[in-house]
Amino acid sequence: MTCHSITVEEHAVLRELEANGPSRTLNARCRGRLALYRLIDEGPRGWAITATGRRMLLSGRVEPLTPQELIFSLTPVLATAQNMAWADAD
């Protein structure tokens, strides 16, 4: 099964796993989808990013947040044209 893109939240989980190593404290919703697409794998030390997960992380294929998700988001969001809820009209 191939994954064409991941959510901003799943991208953050992959970045965290790559930076800090295996973890046992992953969001169940993210963990399930990432494991389904074999982007992470469970080992004796917890969930770890796989080679496929690293490729996805480098690909940059991330689904932008909806405007509602942006408003209620508690984490900082990368300001891109796709994630902007407003823009200056020129």
C-alpha positions in Angstrom: 0.0 0.0 0.0 1.4 3.4 -1.0 0.8 6.7 0.7 0.6 9.7 -1.6 0.7 12.4 1.1 0.6 12.7 4.9 -1.0 15.3 7.2 0.9 18.1 9.0 0.5 16.2 12.2 1.9 12.9 10.8 4.8 14.9 9.3 5.6 16.3 12.7 5.5 12.8 14.2 8.0 11.6 11.6 10.3 14.6 12.2 10.2 13.9 15.9 11.0 10.2 15.5 13.9 11.0 13.2 15.3 13.6 15.5 14.8 11.8 18.9 14.7 8.1 17.9 12.1 5.5 18.9 9.2 6.5 21.1 6.3 4.8 22.9 4.2 7.9 23.2 2.7 8.5 19.8 -0.9 9.7 19.0 -2.9 6.6 18.2 -4.5 8.1 15.1 -1.2 9.1 13.6 0.5 5.9 14.7 -2.2 3.7 13.0 -2.0 5.4 9.7 1.8 5.7 9.7 2.1 2.0 10.6 -0.4 1.0 7.9 1.7 2.6 5.2 4.9 1.2 6.8 6.3 4.6 7.5 7.0 3.5 11.1 7.6 0.1 12.7 7.3 -1.1 16.3 10.4 -2.5 17.9 11.6 -3.3 21.4 12.4 0.4 22.2 9.1 1.7 20.7 7.9 3.1 17.4 10.7 4.0 15.0 10.8 5.6 11.6 11.5 3.3 8.6 13.4 3.9 5.4 10.1 4.5 3.7 9.2 7.0 6.4 12.5 8.9 5.8 11.8 9.0 2.1 8.3 10.4 2.8 9.8 13.0 5.1 12.2 14.1 2.5 9.6 14.2 -0.3 7.7 17.0 1.4 4.3 15.6 0.3 2.2 17.1 3.1 -1.6 17.8 3.0 -2.2 21.5 3.9 -4.4 22.2 6.9 -8.0 23.4 6.3 -8.8 26.9 7.5 -10.7 25.5 10.4 -7.7 23.3 11.5 -5.5 26.4 11.2 -7.8 28.4 13.5 -7.9 25.7 16.2 -4.4 24.5 15.9 -2.3 24.8 19.1 1.0 24.2 17.4 2.9 26.6 15.1 2.3 26.0 11.4 4.7 26.7 8.6 3.5 29.7 6.7 3.1 28.6 3.1 0.8 29.8 0.3 -1.3 26.7 0.8 -1.6 27.1 4.6 -2.4 30.8 4.6 -5.9 31.6 5.9 -5.6 35.1 4.5 -3.4 36.9 2.0 -2.7 40.5 1.1 -4.6 41.4 -2.0 -2.5 43.3 -4.5 
